[in-house]
């Protein structure tokens, strides 16, 4: 059983088709690309220090051409033989910040909400996680995950193309729940955290990563028109005090937290695999301490939360 009977039932409709009955004009082409990926034998999979797969195959150019059809690759990097998928985000940097918290994932059942293409979820397996369920509504990310797991070939990771609040998950309990880069996109942050808490085992932990506004902004910065650092749908950017106020309201205790990390163009940038505008369009050209909209430039932080006993 994969985590719970409820998860098994939810996943059943995506078992043979990663997109289920979702509608998107690109699905047919994505499925064709996935079907054209070569079968491989005797693969060497590395998930501890990177996400990479090595195997005997002479025509790497063919694989690269197929994978390039799945752009934009937001999270990564991934390496398939000598193909380096240089994603927009160098997600290794965020993962190292998480690892500094010395958080134990060994043997844990994990829910990764808004997982993107699964880069972090694969790294969770590399840290000894037992099983990882990814929720990701963006179907291009689902296609990328399916491509990467074609090569990794792990039965311990699954992706469901659903939002948390629409997934139907109610009774399953997870040892660890990740929510990274989601809180500021929520119209109702308290509801988001409540949904996470309701799926958490009694002694489980929520790993929350989010953008933090300066204390001068009070409890929360509310961008006008929902735009912040060129990102759409940013509703609330909480300060550290604002986050902790919500945690207290929900009886969630901060058990560990990271230092603030300034986002820069080494961590997020345009690449061959994401050739569109990126972080270079997020900041004021004359003053990089503020965003293009005039708000404080993004700084990010991890919190590890547990239920108050």
DOPA-222037 format. One record per residue (C-alpha): residue in one letter; residue number from 1; x, y, z. Coordinates in steps of 0.001 Angstrom, whole numbers, plus 500000, padded with zeros to 6 digits. Example, Ala and Ser with C-alpha at 12.3 -4.5 7.8 and 13.67 -1.06 7.14 Angstrom:
BEGIN
{res A; n 1; east 512300; north 495500; up 507800}
{res S; n 2; east 513670; north 498940; up 507140}
//
This chain:
BEGIN
{res X; n 1; east 500000; north 500000; up 500000}
{res X; n 2; east 501255; north 503464; up 499099}
{res X; n 3; east 500854; north 505456; up 502367}
{res X; n 4; east 497100; north 504827; up 502805}
{res X; n 5; east 494052; north 503280; up 501122}
{res X; n 6; east 492805; north 506810; up 500459}
{res X; n 7; east 496005; north 507697; up 498586}
{res X; n 8; east 495843; north 504434; up 496648}
{res X; n 9; east 492263; north 505174; up 495586}
{res X; n 10; east 493135; north 508737; up 494597}
{res X; n 11; east 496137; north 507623; up 492547}
{res X; n 12; east 494257; north 504840; up 490748}
{res X; n 13; east 492859; north 507194; up 488087}
{res X; n 14; east 496422; north 508322; up 487199}
{res X; n 15; east 498066; north 504903; up 487279}
{res X; n 16; east 498076; north 504387; up 483505}
{res X; n 17; east 497970; north 508030; up 482428}
{res X; n 18; east 499775; north 510675; up 484512}
{res X; n 19; east 497224; north 513294; up 483426}
{res X; n 20; east 494101; north 511228; up 484132}
{res X; n 21; east 491077; north 512942; up 482621}
{res X; n 22; east 492577; north 516448; up 482801}
{res X; n 23; east 492052; north 518676; up 479784}
{res X; n 24; east 494938; north 520417; up 478030}
{res X; n 25; east 495641; north 520705; up 474319}
{res X; n 26; east 499280; north 519736; up 474936}
{res X; n 27; east 498629; north 516416; up 476667}
{res X; n 28; east 498698; north 514363; up 473481}
{res X; n 29; east 502120; north 515730; up 472520}
{res X; n 30; east 503443; north 515203; up 476052}
{res X; n 31; east 502300; north 511588; up 476033}
{res X; n 32; east 503989; north 511087; up 472673}
{res X; n 33; east 507252; north 512446; up 474083}
{res X; n 34; east 507010; north 510201; up 477140}
{res X; n 35; east 506313; north 507176; up 474949}
{res X; n 36; east 509375; north 507945; up 472814}
{res X; n 37; east 511790; north 507968; up 475763}
{res X; n 38; east 514064; north 504929; up 475438}
{res X; n 39; east 513839; north 501894; up 477638}
{res X; n 40; east 516938; north 501535; up 479780}
{res X; n 41; east 518682; north 498745; up 481645}
{res X; n 42; east 521184; north 498685; up 484501}
{res X; n 43; east 520760; north 502352; up 485365}
{res X; n 44; east 522825; north 503919; up 488129}
{res X; n 45; east 520596; north 506353; up 490003}
{res X; n 46; east 521975; north 509056; up 492303}
{res X; n 47; east 519580; north 510980; up 494557}
{res X; n 48; east 521784; north 511818; up 497545}
{res X; n 49; east 524013; north 514548; up 496129}
{res X; n 50; east 522070; north 515300; up 492946}
{res X; n 51; east 519303; north 513848; up 490790}
{res X; n 52; east 521106; north 511940; up 488068}
{res X; n 53; east 520833; north 508723; up 486094}
{res X; n 54; east 523598; north 506990; up 484135}
{res X; n 55; east 522947; north 504156; up 481693}
{res X; n 56; east 524196; north 502761; up 478390}
{res X; n 57; east 522628; north 504663; up 475500}
{res X; n 58; east 524433; north 506072; up 472508}
{res X; n 59; east 521994; north 508691; up 471233}
{res X; n 60; east 521846; north 511247; up 474062}
{res X; n 61; east 520941; north 513941; up 471533}
{res X; n 62; east 517636; north 512169; up 470915}
{res X; n 63; east 516784; north 512220; up 474618}
{res X; n 64; east 517805; north 515867; up 474948}
{res X; n 65; east 515588; north 516891; up 472038}
{res X; n 66; east 512630; north 515144; up 473623}
{res X; n 67; east 513213; north 516706; up 477039}
{res X; n 68; east 513630; north 520179; up 475539}
{res X; n 69; east 510069; north 519863; up 474231}
{res X; n 70; east 508947; north 519913; up 477871}
{res X; n 71; east 510232; north 523434; up 478641}
{res X; n 72; east 510060; north 525490; up 480772}
{res X; n 73; east 512000; north 523512; up 483380}
{res X; n 74; east 511584; north 525594; up 486545}
{res X; n 75; east 513164; north 523315; up 489168}
{res X; n 76; east 516294; north 521210; up 488995}
{res X; n 77; east 518960; north 520589; up 487882}
{res X; n 78; east 518755; north 517023; up 486636}
{res X; n 79; east 521420; north 515024; up 484830}
{res X; n 80; east 520544; north 512203; up 482448}
{res X; n 81; east 523848; north 510727; up 481238}
{res X; n 82; east 525668; north 513750; up 479801}
{res X; n 83; east 522464; north 515800; up 479443}
{res X; n 84; east 522432; north 518565; up 482037}
{res X; n 85; east 518963; north 520024; up 482539}
{res X; n 86; east 519944; north 523469; up 483784}
{res X; n 87; east 516630; north 524635; up 485205}
{res X; n 88; east 515582; north 528204; up 485992}
{res X; n 89; east 516056; north 527631; up 489730}
{res X; n 90; east 519258; north 526101; up 491009}
{res X; n 91; east 517157; north 524199; up 493524}
{res X; n 92; east 520244; north 522620; up 495066}
{res X; n 93; east 520815; north 525919; up 496874}
{res X; n 94; east 517432; north 525817; up 498608}
{res X; n 95; east 517886; north 522132; up 499407}
{res X; n 96; east 521211; north 522826; up 501102}
{res X; n 97; east 519497; north 525473; up 503241}
{res X; n 98; east 516957; north 522853; up 504261}
{res X; n 99; east 519677; north 520320; up 505032}
{res X; n 100; east 521317; north 522778; up 507435}
{res X; n 101; east 518287; north 522259; up 509677}
{res X; n 102; east 519480; north 518650; up 510215}
{res X; n 103; east 515971; north 517354; up 509638}
{res X; n 104; east 515576; north 513575; up 509560}
{res X; n 105; east 513544; north 512162; up 506661}
{res X; n 106; east 514646; north 508544; up 507098}
{res X; n 107; east 511695; north 506175; up 506830}
{res X; n 108; east 509151; north 509000; up 506671}
{res X; n 109; east 505949; north 509174; up 504651}
{res X; n 110; east 505893; north 512580; up 502962}
{res X; n 111; east 503373; north 514848; up 501277}
{res X; n 112; east 505004; north 517426; up 498990}
{res X; n 113; east 502393; north 520068; up 498196}
{res X; n 114; east 502949; north 522112; up 495047}
{res X; n 115; east 505925; north 519923; up 494237}
{res X; n 116; east 506645; north 521288; up 490762}
{res X; n 117; east 508435; north 518650; up 488688}
{res X; n 118; east 509429; north 516655; up 491749}
{res X; n 119; east 513065; north 517739; up 492110}
{res X; n 120; east 512831; north 518129; up 495894}
{res X; n 121; east 510774; north 514957; up 496224}
{res X; n 122; east 513541; north 512954; up 494528}
{res X; n 123; east 516023; north 514536; up 496949}
{res X; n 124; east 513753; north 513461; up 499822}
{res X; n 125; east 514126; north 509877; up 498643}
{res X; n 126; east 517870; north 510481; up 498629}
{res X; n 127; east 517619; north 511373; up 502321}
{res X; n 128; east 515916; north 508068; up 503082}
{res X; n 129; east 512230; north 508950; up 502850}
{res X; n 130; east 510036; north 505860; up 502632}
{res X; n 131; east 507362; north 507176; up 500268}
{res X; n 132; east 506658; north 510611; up 498789}
{res X; n 133; east 503316; north 511766; up 497420}
{res X; n 134; east 503540; north 514879; up 495231}
{res X; n 135; east 500578; north 517157; up 494559}
{res X; n 136; east 501089; north 519387; up 491518}
{res X; n 137; east 498251; north 520890; up 489442}
{res X; n 138; east 500487; north 522330; up 486696}
{res X; n 139; east 500458; north 519678; up 483995}
{res X; n 140; east 503742; north 520698; up 482353}
{res X; n 141; east 505441; north 519902; up 485654}
{res X; n 142; east 503632; north 516562; up 485722}
{res X; n 143; east 505042; north 515761; up 482275}
{res X; n 144; east 508565; north 516601; up 483460}
{res X; n 145; east 508193; north 514458; up 486578}
{res X; n 146; east 506976; north 511556; up 484443}
{res X; n 147; east 509999; north 511929; up 482179}
{res X; n 148; east 512503; north 512018; up 485023}
{res X; n 149; east 510906; north 509107; up 486859}
{res X; n 150; east 510981; north 507140; up 483610}
{res X; n 151; east 514752; north 507080; up 484148}
{res X; n 152; east 514848; north 507017; up 487972}
{res X; n 153; east 512159; north 504313; up 487948}
{res X; n 154; east 511173; north 504621; up 491603}
{res X; n 155; east 508009; north 503037; up 492977}
{res X; n 156; east 508362; north 505107; up 496140}
{res X; n 157; east 507322; north 508401; up 494602}
{res X; n 158; east 504029; north 509321; up 492962}
{res X; n 159; east 502540; north 512508; up 491572}
{res X; n 160; east 498888; north 513469; up 491436}
{res X; n 161; east 497871; north 516501; up 489321}
{res X; n 162; east 495613; north 518065; up 491940}
{res X; n 163; east 495569; north 521050; up 494265}
{res X; n 164; east 495599; north 520136; up 497945}
{res X; n 165; east 492150; north 521581; up 498588}
{res X; n 166; east 490690; north 519697; up 495596}
{res X; n 167; east 492540; north 516413; up 496077}
{res X; n 168; east 489967; north 514764; up 498313}
{res X; n 169; east 492621; north 513851; up 500879}
{res X; n 170; east 490969; north 513877; up 504296}
{res X; n 171; east 491887; north 510856; up 506382}
{res X; n 172; east 495506; north 510150; up 505438}
{res X; n 173; east 498257; north 511123; up 507863}
{res X; n 174; east 501806; north 511998; up 506853}
{res X; n 175; east 504988; north 512089; up 508924}
{res X; n 176; east 506240; north 515172; up 507088}
{res X; n 177; east 504472; north 517705; up 504880}
{res X; n 178; east 506405; north 520136; up 502687}
{res X; n 179; east 504955; north 523460; up 501511}
{res X; n 180; east 507661; north 525425; up 499730}
{res X; n 181; east 506997; north 528636; up 497844}
{res X; n 182; east 503232; north 528405; up 498267}
{res X; n 183; east 502141; north 530492; up 501240}
{res X; n 184; east 502365; north 533865; up 499503}
{res X; n 185; east 500221; north 532570; up 496630}
{res X; n 186; east 497352; north 531661; up 498955}
{res X; n 187; east 494245; north 533830; up 499109}
{res X; n 188; east 493654; north 532289; up 502533}
{res X; n 189; east 496990; north 531390; up 504166}
{res X; n 190; east 495302; north 530229; up 507381}
{res X; n 191; east 493171; north 527771; up 505430}
{res X; n 192; east 496267; north 526455; up 503631}
{res X; n 193; east 498108; north 525796; up 506884}
{res X; n 194; east 494991; north 524302; up 508446}
{res X; n 195; east 494697; north 521858; up 505538}
{res X; n 196; east 498329; north 520860; up 506048}
{res X; n 197; east 497842; north 520422; up 509791}
{res X; n 198; east 494775; north 518228; up 509265}
{res X; n 199; east 496852; north 515739; up 507243}
{res X; n 200; east 499745; north 515692; up 509703}
{res X; n 201; east 500432; north 512774; up 512019}
{res X; n 202; east 500278; north 513737; up 515699}
{res X; n 203; east 504057; north 513820; up 516004}
{res X; n 204; east 504578; north 514912; up 512399}
{res X; n 205; east 506277; north 518043; up 511100}
{res X; n 206; east 505410; north 520684; up 508512}
{res X; n 207; east 508349; north 522081; up 506571}
{res X; n 208; east 507292; north 525524; up 505371}
{res X; n 209; east 509436; north 527687; up 503102}
{res X; n 210; east 508263; north 531140; up 502080}
{res X; n 211; east 509218; north 534710; up 501229}
{res X; n 212; east 509523; north 536947; up 504286}
{res X; n 213; east 508825; north 540692; up 504211}
{res X; n 214; east 510800; north 543053; up 506503}
{res X; n 215; east 509447; north 543827; up 509965}
{res X; n 216; east 508890; north 547398; up 508798}
{res X; n 217; east 505979; north 546032; up 506744}
{res X; n 218; east 504178; north 544992; up 509910}
{res X; n 219; east 502598; north 541554; up 509952}
{res X; n 220; east 502093; north 541313; up 506209}
{res X; n 221; east 502831; north 542991; up 502898}
{res X; n 222; east 499875; north 542950; up 500493}
{res X; n 223; east 501058; north 543662; up 496928}
{res X; n 224; east 498640; north 545692; up 494857}
{res X; n 225; east 497230; north 543850; up 491836}
{res X; n 226; east 498715; north 540634; up 493216}
{res X; n 227; east 502127; north 541207; up 491604}
{res X; n 228; east 505414; north 540941; up 493467}
{res X; n 229; east 508897; north 540540; up 491925}
{res X; n 230; east 507172; north 540002; up 488552}
{res X; n 231; east 505242; north 537059; up 490001}
{res X; n 232; east 501463; north 537037; up 489571}
{res X; n 233; east 498994; north 535856; up 492192}
{res X; n 234; east 501016; north 536970; up 495206}
{res X; n 235; east 498442; north 537886; up 497819}
{res X; n 236; east 500265; north 538072; up 501163}
{res X; n 237; east 503985; north 538252; up 501961}
{res X; n 238; east 504196; north 537811; up 505716}
{res X; n 239; east 506940; north 539103; up 507945}
{res X; n 240; east 508580; north 536750; up 510426}
{res X; n 241; east 506256; north 538102; up 513112}
{res X; n 242; east 503303; north 537719; up 510759}
{res X; n 243; east 504121; north 534059; up 510107}
{res X; n 244; east 504587; north 533320; up 513781}
{res X; n 245; east 501307; north 535035; up 514613}
{res X; n 246; east 499510; north 532630; up 512268}
{res X; n 247; east 501399; north 529666; up 513697}
{res X; n 248; east 500295; north 530582; up 517217}
{res X; n 249; east 496699; north 531025; up 516069}
{res X; n 250; east 496754; north 527502; up 514618}
{res X; n 251; east 498569; north 525945; up 517604}
{res X; n 252; east 501643; north 525202; up 515522}
{res X; n 253; east 504986; north 525448; up 517272}
{res X; n 254; east 508183; north 526550; up 515548}
{res X; n 255; east 510685; north 523783; up 516264}
{res X; n 256; east 513425; north 525026; up 513958}
{res X; n 257; east 513965; north 527902; up 511546}
{res X; n 258; east 516599; north 528974; up 509064}
{res X; n 259; east 518325; north 532280; up 508515}
{res X; n 260; east 516953; north 534578; up 505846}
{res X; n 261; east 518363; north 533923; up 502367}
{res X; n 262; east 518413; north 536647; up 499740}
{res X; n 263; east 517244; north 535482; up 496315}
{res X; n 264; east 519703; north 536403; up 493553}
{res X; n 265; east 520374; north 535758; up 489880}
{res X; n 266; east 522719; north 532875; up 490706}
{res X; n 267; east 519795; north 530934; up 492142}
{res X; n 268; east 517110; north 531963; up 489650}
{res X; n 269; east 517849; north 532878; up 486028}
{res X; n 270; east 516996; north 532217; up 482394}
{res X; n 271; east 518669; north 529186; up 480798}
{res X; n 272; east 518443; north 527064; up 477668}
{res X; n 273; east 515902; north 524949; up 479553}
{res X; n 274; east 513855; north 527974; up 480688}
{res X; n 275; east 514450; north 530617; up 478015}
{res X; n 276; east 511880; north 533142; up 479202}
{res X; n 277; east 512078; north 536113; up 481573}
{res X; n 278; east 513322; north 535249; up 485039}
{res X; n 279; east 514767; north 536990; up 488077}
{res X; n 280; east 516504; north 539647; up 485974}
{res X; n 281; east 513077; north 541198; up 485408}
{res X; n 282; east 512105; north 541034; up 489083}
{res X; n 283; east 514246; north 543825; up 490542}
{res X; n 284; east 514561; north 547557; up 489986}
{res X; n 285; east 517541; north 548093; up 487687}
{res X; n 286; east 518724; north 551171; up 489600}
{res X; n 287; east 518140; north 549717; up 493069}
{res X; n 288; east 518281; north 545942; up 493438}
{res X; n 289; east 517129; north 546106; up 497059}
{res X; n 290; east 513599; north 546641; up 495758}
{res X; n 291; east 511433; north 544782; up 493282}
{res X; n 292; east 510297; north 546169; up 489953}
{res X; n 293; east 507053; north 547125; up 491725}
{res X; n 294; east 508892; north 548978; up 494504}
{res X; n 295; east 508598; north 546390; up 497294}
{res X; n 296; east 511490; north 544994; up 499374}
{res X; n 297; east 513409; north 542384; up 497363}
{res X; n 298; east 512608; north 538755; up 498229}
{res X; n 299; east 514235; north 536961; up 501115}
{res X; n 300; east 513296; north 533388; up 501932}
{res X; n 301; east 513116; north 531324; up 505108}
{res X; n 302; east 512379; north 527799; up 506327}
{res X; n 303; east 510235; north 526938; up 509342}
{res X; n 304; east 509779; north 523487; up 510852}
{res X; n 305; east 506405; north 523306; up 512589}
{res X; n 306; east 504851; north 520758; up 514905}
{res X; n 307; east 501507; north 520509; up 516649}
{res X; n 308; east 501363; north 522023; up 520119}
{res X; n 309; east 500850; north 519106; up 522499}
//
